[in-house]
Amino acid sequence: MVFVGKVSSAREVSVQSQAVSGGTFYSVVVEQVLKGTPSKAVELYSENSSGRFPMRVGVQYLVFAGYGVFEGISGQRLAINNCGNSAPFSKAHKALATVRKLAKA
């Protein structure tokens, strides 16, 4: 999924694991869908690892997300793809232009 959304809240969680200490669940209001079919509001997970993507409440982001399984967290969770072009909206103009162009193709 690819969308523009604003973070409405953040909730830290801890897990019992030797690999990670937990992560953060972010509630995000989806403002513009660019790919996929997210709900109007989604919960995104960001694990405390080298792939962590920290977000701030009240800030708008371009989000590339997909489902994954995370140690210590039950079930599949929608997570932010930090290896892609997820970024604060104010810094995502080039990636946003590319996604919009590809969506029209």
Secondary structure, 3 states (H helix, E strand, C coil): CEEEEEEEEEEEEECCCCCCCEEEEEEEEEEEEEECCCCCEEEEEEECCCCCCCCCCCCEEEEEEEEEECCCCCCEEEEECCCCCCEEHHHCHHHHHHHHHHHHC
